[in-house]
Amino acid sequence: MTNLQNVTANNAILACVDGSVYTDSVLDHAAWAAQRLGAPVQVLHMQPPGSEYDAPADLSGTIGLGAKSSLLEKLTQVDEARGKLDQQKGKLILQHAKEELATAGVGTVTTLHRRGSLVETISELESSTQLSVLGKRGEHADFASLHLGSNLERVVRAAHHPVLVAARAFAPIERFVIAYDGGPSTRKAVDYVAASPLLRGLECHLLRVGDDNDKNRRVVEEAAAQLSQAGFAVQTLVQPGQADEVISGYVKSHAMNLLVMGAYGHSHIRTLIIGSTTSSMLRSCPVPVLMFR
């Protein structure tokens, strides 16, 4: 195995695409991350579990014997046609992804077409992935309901590497804010930002939601010191209020291009539910969100 293959095997950006309105945005965010990290991109398209043809069950108990042969033949034809269409659709999505990433200047792009569970596949690819990029909602999302894609919530719970949730459209990323509560997932976020080239050289803000007291200021100052040692000029703020409202307001008022946060606050049952503040931010935040569990 060559050095380039080793890099590809161990450091890929995994871009998950499904043909939804988020597809091009996911690719743009993946290209941005790949260029910042000097990493290859692997594009993953998951075919729905039931879309590949399976032989119909024995329906002799529910339909007449005279109709059985004709009906089963028609069912077979429909399932086969659906399976072929899903295969063709997947190939088109992946071909489009390769072309878009090549145009964006990504040097190494591989594609993967799978059938089954997105979460299980991402878990299988964990050892070869340093960052996953997904859209907030899937192909059949109802934007009016602000409903998060079920796959997204499951991936965030399962992934051990960072997950970048793409905004509806990509915009240049020049400044970011870390929503910091001092919990394990936000400490992990600060460690990553300090060590990784992904956000190096960008304007860094550190926001702690809570009473402006000595304890909270000390928590923020410790994290700011770590980031300063890594070369960031950090702007800090401790602000009381409801977490999702304060964070959302800060993103808008300071024109942040990226929100960095933990998937779970330290007061939540991390193994069972996604943090309520995180869910709210993912639903309402107009900028991409980089999350850590």
ABEGO torsion letter per residue (X at the ends): XBAAAAAAAAABBBBBBAGBAAAAAAAAAAAAAAAAAGBBBBBBBBBBAAABBBBBBBAAAABBAAAAAAAAAAAAAAAAAAAAAAAAAAAAAAAAAAAAAAAAGBABBBBBBBBEBAAAAAAAAAAABABBBBBABBAABBAAAGBBBAAAAAAAAABABBBBBBBABBBBBABBBBBBAGBAAAAAAAAAAAABAAABGBBBBBBBBEBBBAAAAAAAAAAAAAAAAAGBBBBBBBBBEBAAAAAAAAAAAAGBABBBBBABBAABBAAABBBAAAAAAAAABABBBBBBX
